[in-house]
Amino acid sequence: METMLSAQEVADLLKVSLRKFEQMVKAGEAPPHIRLGRLRRWPVEEVSEWMDERLREGAGAPHVREEED
């Protein structure tokens, strides 16, 4: 059986607050989750794939501002 993560665990992995993560979920900007009754859980594999995709797209890369001469 695949390991499942809570919202707090995913937020910790993403290095964001739980509140920010909940905002991401609501906006559709978070990894896909499943419902087990009233609980939401995130499969580790889904979170890992989501993070890899974001890194490939450059969404997680810091934006470096070029200095003017």
Secondary structure as UniProt FT lines:
FT   STRAND          4..5
FT   HELIX           7..14
FT   HELIX           18..26
FT   TURN            27..28
FT   STRAND          34..36
FT   TURN            37..38
FT   STRAND          39..43
FT   HELIX           44..57
FT   TURN            58..60
//
